[in-house]
């Protein structure tokens, strides 16, 4: 139980702190008088950080434009430059099928993560069986084998990548995203440990 609480705290510190603070302000304000605009506002602010993540992933029916746009901004700001291997990973893809392009991106990302896990001799999976992409990402980030920003980026993109593999129809711009930003994602996934 303590591990779960610690894990939730680590991954959502800012959201939890803001929510706890706002609920405390609302409680303090409510006990001294009836529900005031200050208390109502504090409660509304306490909910906002949690709703943004939901809204971000639901952007449009069948679409993940907000997630892809956020990933584009993060990759552009990262300054990573793909090398020849990163670019070659996508050179055989021809066509404009967005699902196929994103599925290919997922395969390339998972292949790169498995190579890194092998290089850093990542401990065997304690969950049994082959680790999922999410678990592999988490384990490599904990080991410091991949940058934290790469792990955050992959966790944000996983719903899109999983949807593509499971046949959810993606927007046409997903194909351009995979071909343009796929090599940059692979460039972020380089071994960090010596």
Order of alpha helices (4+ residues) and beta strands (2+ residues): alpha-alpha-alpha-alpha-alpha-alpha-alpha-alpha-alpha
